[in-house]
Amino acid sequence: MNDRQEPYDPYAAQEQQLIGYDAYGQPVYGQVSARPAAEPAPGQQYEQQYGYDYQDYGRQQPYYPQQPAAPQYGQQEYHQAPSYGYDPQYTQQAQQAQQAQQWIPQQAAPEPPAPVADPPRPAPVPEPRRAEDEESAPDYRTEQFAFIDQPDEDSEDVIDWLKFTESRTERREEARRRGRNRVVALIVVLALFVVGGAGYLWYAGKLPFLDGPGQKKDAAAAAGPQKRDVIVIHLHNTKKGGTSTALLVDNVTTKKGATVLVPNSLGVPKDDGTGTVLGKAVEEGGLGVRDSLDSVLGTHIGGTWRLDTPFLENLVELVGGIEIDTDTAVPADEAAKIPAVSQGQKQHLSGAMAVSYATYRAQGEPDAKQLDRFGKVLYGTLRKIPGDPKSAAVTVESMGQILDPSLNAQTLGTLLAKLGEHAKEGAYRTDVLGVKPDGTLTDDANKNVVKEVLGGSFTASQAGTAPRVGLKDATGDEKTQVAAKAALLNGGYTFVDGGKADKTQPATQITYQDDAQRAKAVEVAKTLGLPETVVKKGENAVNADVVVTLGKDYKPS
């Protein structure tokens, strides 16, 4: 052991300082000599390389857990010191190397010092990126990076909440979409309904100032031959007596219905050629009344419906009562068990009330007033008749009435169902046939009701039958009319009483409307002893095939 002492160095006891970084970027600490220009002594160089000197004996040297730094130019390669800062073998080798160069006094090996914490490393300041660095940097894409999912205990709750929010939003959007679809569908339906309704009204000719094809078709049909189904109904009042007669007309061509009320004062011919009034003919049994009406009106009645008041009451009850406008109040009659009827619009009438109103005629009222009330009851009843012919036939059978053989329940039910549909649609009219005091038809009734509604004309007489000859007296002499009537009946003609003319005329005239009736008109003139020159074509004043208007020049033979 060499006992030589090293001269005192005042810079040997300085604290360790950062002298650089190794190849792995770890800091390297050591002592730096304060000699400004002198070369460090070999021992000091060694101490700087290995991290301790004799001045720091007994003090723990810093620990460097890294690989040895790469050797620098002009220096020898060295090994890293042990982790605790002391290695005997390494110390002996270092001493031998120092003896070869210079004698260095040695001291006892120091005990391993306590580790000293590394000083804080200053945070590096990034330099700004240069353009050439950005250009030379590799082109990375997002999908090349992998991310590590960090589990979160609330992630499941968040996902559930997001799902709930999303589903609720979708439901709201779906509800809005359905709502919009419903609105669009409703608008389309309304548009189609409006267009369809307008088209129907136009086709039916119900739009103002516009004539649809349906209206034109009806007008064309009305101008030509028309098919009508007609029946006569006789209402018999079983409590107070009296009858009321009406004709029910179904115009198959124009699809309209009508009720023609016939006064009892209408004159009709009897089977023996004599005349009578309608009311008396019905009360006597009604035999031949239908044919008498055909001869007067020029119609072809298909059947007779005798309707007694008890069956009318049953019919109204079967349809659930009726609703009509009453023009007068009907007082109750306890003895006859007739209920009272109030006056007003839309009065609901039961079966008994309907009979009371239909047969009511105040003292001094004309026959037409009572007929008008009967017509209202018929109209209200038809509106309640089922539209199905089979159901209507069942209703008729349910009355319990024995019908005329010419009109069974099925036929009557079918006709009532059709008339009821016309009444419900508003294609229905009610007329009272105008009759003069002498029992003949008025000119207005003959023109507007008989011809337009009933379709009665001279064409009603069938081939092979005796022509219907109407006689109107314009002489002012009743005896002359009776003589002319007798001559016509004796000649085999069907007599139609035309009554008296409003004023007299000097010459007799025989008219016909159809050219096919000219020959018959000439025969009628010969029967009456008149020249052929009195026969002319013109409008008949009486509804008959041939009309004779007697003038003052007529002299019975």
Order of alpha helices (4+ residues) and beta strands (2+ residues): beta-beta-alpha-alpha-alpha-alpha-alpha-beta-beta-beta-beta-beta-alpha-alpha-beta-alpha-beta-beta-alpha-alpha-alpha-alpha-beta-beta-alpha-beta-beta-alpha-beta-beta
